[in-house]
Structure formats: C-alpha cells, structure tokens
Amino acid sequence: MTSENPDLSQEQQPSASDHYNAMSTEYAGYIEADPIRNQLHYPHVLRSLGDVKGKSILDVGCGNGRLDEILAARDARVIAYDKAPNLIQIARRQAEQSGSDIRYLVADPTNIELPEQFDAAVSVMVLPYAPDPHYLGTFFESTNRALKKDGSFISVVLNPNFTAFDQLIANRVFKRWGGNQVEVQFLSPKDGAMMMNATLGQFNQEEYEAAATRAGFSRIEWQLLMPIGETEENAGFWKACKELQPYSSLIVSR
C-alpha cells in the first residue's frame, strides 16, 4: 500500500485522506472477521468501560462501526466519527439494517463538532495514525472537550515498548521503518499471504502522556491486552501475541 502515485504531478497526487478513504472498504472487510479486533481489542475496551447501559459513548475513529454496534446492543447511546466517508457509509448502512440508533459523522479531530458531552470515549488503533505528536495532541484535546467532568478516554494503541519486528504475530507482521514509522502487514487467514498493509507511528510513552496532560487529562494508566476465547486449538495463534504484546491500552481521565 502506498500513498503516492509516481505518474501524477504534485498537484494531482491524492491526499493521505483520499488514500485512506480509497483503501477503507478493503480494510473494513478484513477487520470484520479479524480475531485481533474481535477477541483482543474490542473485549478489552468493553471490560474497561464496564456497564454502559444508558451511558453516552463517543467513538473516535469508528471505522466500519462494529464496536459501536456492540455498544448499542448493550444499551449505550453512541455517537461516532471517522474521516473516511466510505467507512461511515458502511457503518450507517449496518446501523440501518440492525435498527441501531447510532449517529455517525464524517470528521477528524481537528474539525469535529459534537452536540453533547459524553460519559466516556473510545478509540481502537486510531491514535497511531496521527502523522506527528502535534496531530496526536488534537485527538486528546478534542476528546477532552467532549467528555463530562469525570469522563475517561480508552484507546488501544501500538505498544510503545514493542520491539518484536519482522516476526509473525497472530495474523500480522510488524516492520520498522525510519523514525517511528511501522508498517503493519495483514495476512490472509487462508494461506498467510499479505492481503494489505498500513503505516502507522509508534509514539513513545512520553509523547502519549505529554499530549494527554497538555489536553487536560490528569490520570493516566497503561494496560496490556489479553485475548478472550483462547482454546487448545487456537493457542498457537495467540502465543506470540500474548508474549510479545504488540498492542497496549492507554486510559486517560479528566
């Protein structure tokens, strides 16, 4: 996956947002049945939230809305946004089919306008796609403004301490590029071939905490992630993920 087309002039080059939107449908299809999302990321967020019945939840970078459907089924009131119109279209169609009362917005943290304040906010592998620490800060700033007095922001991110690059971990391979850039290769569940890849940033712990503190969050907690539904049959799939911990959770509160 590359964000540039060498045959186009600079004026004709698609923007990063255009590229993200173009690839988003393929990515959403992969994530829909992905064990990493469904047995690792989402369960951790749900455990961290606790009972969401009657609570208002903001999903920051909602993707195809799969997590929002789970939250709505637990009687949470959900508003979610993503910068990819393709993904928002998928999420809205899914909500219409399920009858979920979820409000979806096309926006990013620099321009999001919200009609209310929320009990909690969540994001799953969104913050690492910030292009730099300044943009990373906009996620915390906009989310802090959206939260009620005692609200928390639960984010699944690339583990700042992860170092096991070029190894097979579940259905992914992480490759280190220059600076803080990491390429994530998503592998086919059938034959292990690479289906697509994405580039994200491995911000360090100090960068995350500084961004959260500047935004007004006063309590910061890091947690590691453990899968649910592990059996003898899938123990091999989860072994490296449990041992090498490519992901972690950052929970910040006002």
Secondary structure by P-SEA (a helix, b strand, c coil): cccccccccccccccaaaaaaaaaaaaaaaacccccccccaaaaaaaaacccccbbbbbcccccaaaaaaaaaaccbbbbbbccaaaaaaaaaaaaaaccbbbbbbccccbbbbccccccccccccccccccaaaaaaaaaaaaaacccbbbbbbbcccccccccccccccbbbbbccccbbbbbbbbccccccccbbbbbbccaaaaaaaaaaacccbbbbbbbbbccccccccccaaaaaaaccbbbbbbcc
